Amino acid sequence: VKGHILKTIEIHGKTGHSAIYVGERLKNLSAYLPETKVVIITDENVAEYYQQDFPKIPVIQIKTGEGIKTLDTASNIYQQLISFEADRTVFLVGIGGGIVCDVTGFVASTYLRGVRFGYVPTTLLAQVDASVGGKTGVNFMGYKNMVGVFNQPEFVICDPNVLHTLPDRELACGFAEIVKHAAIADFDYFVFLEREAQNALALNPEVLERVIYDSVMIKADIVNRDETEKGERRKLNFGHTFGHAVEKTTGLPHGEAVSIGMMVAAELSASKGMLTENDVDRIRSLLSRLNLPIKADTDTGRILDALARDKKREGDGIHFVLLSKIGEAVVEKITIAALDRVLHHISL
Ligand SMILES: NC(=O)c1ccc[n+]([C@@H]2O[C@H](COP(=O)([O-])OP(=O)(O)OC[C@H]3O[C@@H](n4cnc5c(N)ncnc54)[C@H](O)[C@@H]3O)[C@@H](O)[C@H]2O)c1
C-alpha cells in the first residue's frame, strides 16, 4: 500500500512520463516496484545508513564522489547486471544522491537499449534538482555530464526523513538550488524562504515538505515546457554560468559556487537596471542565512578565463540568466568584456 504521499507532481516528456511523490517514505518503495526482477543501485554511504530499509532484492553498490561518475562505473554495473541475468524486463532503482541517480538513469537508458527505472533521491539536491527532469549521464575526460541521454524515471520518491543524516555542507548545496528556483520563478516562495530559513535548515518537516514540493513544481513546470533545454529550461542555469567557472577555479562544491554565481548574476541584473540594490541585498542575505558563500577569494581574471572556455559559450557572448525581478528570469547574451566591466564593481 502506498502511503504518506503528500503530493504528486507529474512530468510528461517526449522521453517518458515521471511521477514525483513528495513526502513518500523509502520504506514504502516496494509498493512501486513491478513484479519483474528489480535491482537497486546505491552508493557506500547510503547503503550504510539505509540498506535496512531497502526491499530484499539485489543491490549494486558504487563508491562515492564525482570521480566515480564515469563510463568505467557504468561498465562495471553492466557486468553485474549480466551476472544477475538481468534481461529487458529488469527494473533499476537508484537510491542515493545526484551521482547515483545520474548513473542509474544512464545505465538504465543504455543497458539492452533501455530498461525501466525509478529513483529514491537521498540528498536535498537530488530531491529538488537531480532526480527531476530526465537528464542522465556520466563525466568523460574531465568534462562534467559529457556523455548521457534525456530519459525520464518512472517514479521519484522524495522522502524528507532521509535528509537528517546528510552533512551540513551537502544540505547547503541543496538550498542553493532552492534559492535559485524561488529567484527565477516564484516571489512568494522567496518570501517564504526568507521567513523560514532557520526552520528549513533545522529540517522542520512541514517547511521541508513545502520546500521540496515548491522546488519540484518549479523545475517540473519548466521541464514540461522545454524538456531538452532549447529555451525556457536555460533559466535553470541561473547562477550556473559563473558558478561553473568558480567551481573549476576554486574547487568549491557545486552549490557553493552556484551561490556565488547567483550573486554575480544578481549584481549584473542590478547594473542593467533590472533589480534594485535592495533586491540584491535580499538575495545576499538569504544565501548567507542558509550557510552559503556570497564571495570567492579568487582573482576574477582566472574565473573569467575559465568562463571563456566554458562549453556554454556561444559566438561572441555567453548566455547569462538575469533577474528582471525576484521571481522572474530572463536569458540575455553577455560579452566577456561586459562581464569584466561589471566584475570590477563586485567585491569578490
Ligand atoms: N540530472 C540532473 O538534472 C542533475 C542536476 C543537478 C545535479 N546533478 C548531478 O548530481 C551530482 C551531485 O549530486 P549530490 O549533491 O546529491 O551528490 P552525491 O550524489 O555525491 O551525494 C553527496 C554525498 O552525500 C552522501 N549521501 C547521499 N545521501 C545521503 C544521506 N541521506 N545521508 C548521508 N549521506 C548521504 C553521498 O554518499 C555523497 O557522499 C553531480 O554529479 C551533478 O552533476 C544532476
The ligand as a MOL file (V3000), in Angstrom:
LIG
                    3D

  0  0  0     0  0            999 V3000
M  V30 BEGIN CTAB
M  V30 COUNTS 44 48 0 0 0
M  V30 BEGIN ATOM
M  V30 1 N 20.4720 15.1620 -13.7180 0
M  V30 2 C 20.3530 16.4110 -13.3460 0
M  V30 3 O 19.4700 17.1560 -13.8110 0
M  V30 4 C 21.2870 16.9440 -12.3060 0
M  V30 5 C 21.0190 18.1760 -11.6930 0
M  V30 6 C 21.8810 18.6300 -10.6960 0
M  V30 7 C 22.9800 17.8880 -10.3470 0
M  V30 8 N 23.2210 16.6960 -10.9680 0 CHG=1
M  V30 9 C 24.3770 15.8820 -10.6100 0
M  V30 10 O 24.2260 15.4820 -9.2580 0
M  V30 11 C 25.5110 15.2340 -8.7050 0
M  V30 12 C 25.5620 15.8370 -7.3290 0
M  V30 13 O 24.5480 15.2750 -6.5390 0
M  V30 14 P 24.6090 15.2930 -4.9500 0
M  V30 15 O 24.9150 16.6480 -4.4900 0
M  V30 16 O 23.4040 14.6050 -4.4620 0 CHG=-1
M  V30 17 O 25.9340 14.4890 -4.6660 0
M  V30 18 P 26.2730 12.9630 -4.2970 0
M  V30 19 O 25.4440 12.0220 -5.0580 0
M  V30 20 O 27.7380 12.8740 -4.4360 0
M  V30 21 O 25.8950 12.8850 -2.7520 0
M  V30 22 C 26.6130 13.6680 -1.8200 0
M  V30 23 C 27.1880 12.8450 -0.6840 0
M  V30 24 O 26.1580 12.5580 0.2490 0
M  V30 25 C 26.1180 11.1550 0.5190 0
M  V30 26 N 24.7210 10.8670 0.8340 0
M  V30 27 C 23.6900 10.7150 -0.0340 0
M  V30 28 N 22.5380 10.6080 0.6430 0
M  V30 29 C 22.8340 10.6760 1.9560 0
M  V30 30 C 22.0630 10.6490 3.1390 0
M  V30 31 N 20.7240 10.5770 3.1060 0
M  V30 32 N 22.6960 10.7410 4.3260 0
M  V30 33 C 24.0340 10.8790 4.3750 0
M  V30 34 N 24.8290 10.9290 3.2830 0
M  V30 35 C 24.2280 10.8380 2.0910 0
M  V30 36 C 26.6550 10.5210 -0.7180 0
M  V30 37 O 27.1630 9.2420 -0.4510 0
M  V30 38 C 27.7480 11.5020 -1.1050 0
M  V30 39 O 28.9030 11.2560 -0.3580 0
M  V30 40 C 26.5150 15.8130 -9.6770 0
M  V30 41 O 27.1670 14.7650 -10.3420 0
M  V30 42 C 25.6690 16.6130 -10.6560 0
M  V30 43 O 26.2070 16.6390 -11.9470 0
M  V30 44 C 22.3940 16.2300 -11.9420 0
M  V30 END ATOM
M  V30 BEGIN BOND
M  V30 1 1 1 2
M  V30 2 2 2 3
M  V30 3 1 2 4
M  V30 4 1 4 5
M  V30 5 2 4 44
M  V30 6 2 5 6
M  V30 7 1 6 7
M  V30 8 2 7 8
M  V30 9 1 8 9
M  V30 10 1 8 44
M  V30 11 1 9 10
M  V30 12 1 9 42
M  V30 13 1 10 11
M  V30 14 1 11 12
M  V30 15 1 11 40
M  V30 16 1 12 13
M  V30 17 1 13 14
M  V30 18 2 14 15
M  V30 19 1 14 16
M  V30 20 1 14 17
M  V30 21 1 17 18
M  V30 22 2 18 19
M  V30 23 1 18 20
M  V30 24 1 18 21
M  V30 25 1 21 22
M  V30 26 1 22 23
M  V30 27 1 23 24
M  V30 28 1 23 38
M  V30 29 1 24 25
M  V30 30 1 25 26
M  V30 31 1 25 36
M  V30 32 1 26 27
M  V30 33 1 26 35
M  V30 34 2 27 28
M  V30 35 1 28 29
M  V30 36 1 29 30
M  V30 37 2 29 35
M  V30 38 1 30 31
M  V30 39 2 30 32
M  V30 40 1 32 33
M  V30 41 2 33 34
M  V30 42 1 34 35
M  V30 43 1 36 37
M  V30 44 1 36 38
M  V30 45 1 38 39
M  V30 46 1 40 41
M  V30 47 1 40 42
M  V30 48 1 42 43
M  V30 END BOND
M  V30 END CTAB
M  END
